[in-house]
Amino acid sequence: MRPAPGPGASARGVGGAAARENDSAREPLRCRAPAVATVQVEDDKVRVTRWDFEPGAETGFHRHGWLYVVVPVHDGTLHIEFPDGTHTKAELKAGVAYARPAGVEHNVVNGGPAPLSFVETEVKAWPG
């Protein structure tokens, strides 16, 4: 199950039939398995989600409404795709975190030959 998107976020299948029709017109057909999202913590300040990917699995195009931090559980290779057709590769090291700002639409694909997992923390509120 994919977590609900945050403010300003969009994800395939969210928003009813009109959104699905719009998404299907915009996105090419895909034959990849979906990554599995397990929400571990959710409150008014953060959402923590563990993502598990089989080789070749993807998140689907989405946009984060909040700043987020990712901590890989395994070493691995991610392919990040953008709506304009460009892409980049990211090498992950277990336990080495990285942060990204909100707002960039992307699709994350396990580009390696082994299962891959990471824990993603989205910061909803920044008190203080």
N, C-alpha and C positions, 0 to 999 in steps of 0.2 A: 504494500500500500504506500503510495506516495503521500508525503505530508502536504497539508493545505498550503498554498503559497501565501506569502506575507503581503503587506501593503504594496501595491504596484507590481506584484508578481504575476506571471502568467505561466500556465502549464497546460499541456495537452489534456483535453477532457474536462477542464475546469470551466465552469460558466455556462453549462447547458449546451443544447444542440447548436445554437448559433455560433458559439465559440468553437465547437468541434468542426463545424462546416468551414469556418474561417481558417482554422488551423490546418485542416486537410487540404485546403486550396493553397496554402502557403508552404507546407512542408512536403518533401518527397515521401513516397511510401517507403517504409522501413521493414526489414525482416529481422531485426536484432531483438534478442530477448531483453526484457526490462530489468534493470538493476532493482534490488529489493531494498526499500527504505523502511527502517524500523525506528519510530520516534521513541527515544528513551526518556527524555525530559521535555516538558512543555509547560511554560508558565507565562506570566506577563512580561518577563525580561529576556528569556532565552528559549530557543528550541534546539535540542540536541538530537541528531538523527544519525544512526549507523546505516551506511550504504554498503551493500554486498553485491558484487559483480561477478558473474561467471565470465570467462573469456568472451569478449565481443559484446557483452551486455552494455546497455546505455541507460542514462537517466531520462532521455527525451529533452527537447529544448525547453528551457525554463530561464527565469530571471529572478534573482534574489532581491527581495525588498529590503533586506538588512545586510549590514556588514557580516561576514562570516569567517570562521577559522576552521581549517580542516587538519585533522591529525590522522595520517595513514596508519593502519593496523599492520599492513604488509608492504614490502617493497613492491614496486610495480610501475607500469607505464600507462598513463592516461592519454587519450587523444581527446582534445577539446575542439569541438566544431562550432562555427559561428554561422548565423543565418545567411551571411553573404557568400558562403561556400568556402571561406578560408578556415584553416585549422592550425593547431599547434600541438606540441607534444610536451608532456610534463613527466619527469622521472620522480617517483615517490620513494621516500625512504621511511621505513617504519619508525614511528615516534617523532618524526621531524615535521613540525607544524608549519603551515603557511596561512596567510590571511588574504582576503580579497574584498574589495568594496562592493556595495550593492549596485545593481543596475545593468550588468552586462548579460545579454541573452546568450546562452550557450547550451551545448549538449555534451555530456561527459561519457566517454566510451572506454571500457577496459581494453587497452591496446596490447596487452600481454597474453602469454599462453597459460597463465595460472589464475585462479580466483583472486580477487582483490577486494579489500574492504578499507573504508575510512570512516571516521567519526567527524561529523560536521556540526559546528555550533554557530547558530545564527543569533546575533545580538539584537534583540527587539527594542530594548531600552538601555539608555546609557545614563544611569543615575549619578548624581554628584556633580 
